[in-house]
Amino acid sequence: MVKIIWTARSLSDLEDIGEFISKDSPRYAGLTIDKLIEMAKMIEQNQKIGRIVPELNQNDIREIITGNYRIIYQIFNAEALYILTVHHSSRLLSNNPLF
């Protein structure tokens, strides 16, 4: 099983998402964050479960889409990967550099 490492940026993304949604519904904010974390855990079983990020076209940078969010991750090796960002799909990725 691969180890998932959340970058500081991806953790900040989760916090921002939770804060934004909680303005309208604290309950829904919690459910959304839980769902995003559960989707990221799916990667533990198969690193290549996500598709290649079209804007980058790199085999090692992939994404899983859940609801309105893109969980973008980079495969480091057979034992570890990094969650780079959790990105709202209505925004352009080019305005949110990953590195």
Buried (B, 14 or more C-beta within 10 A) or exposed (E): EBEBEBBEBBEEBBEEBBEEBBEEEEEEBEEBBEEBBEBBEEBEEEBEEBEBBEEBEEEBBBBBBBEEBBBBBBBBEEEEBBBBBBBBEEEEBEEBEBE
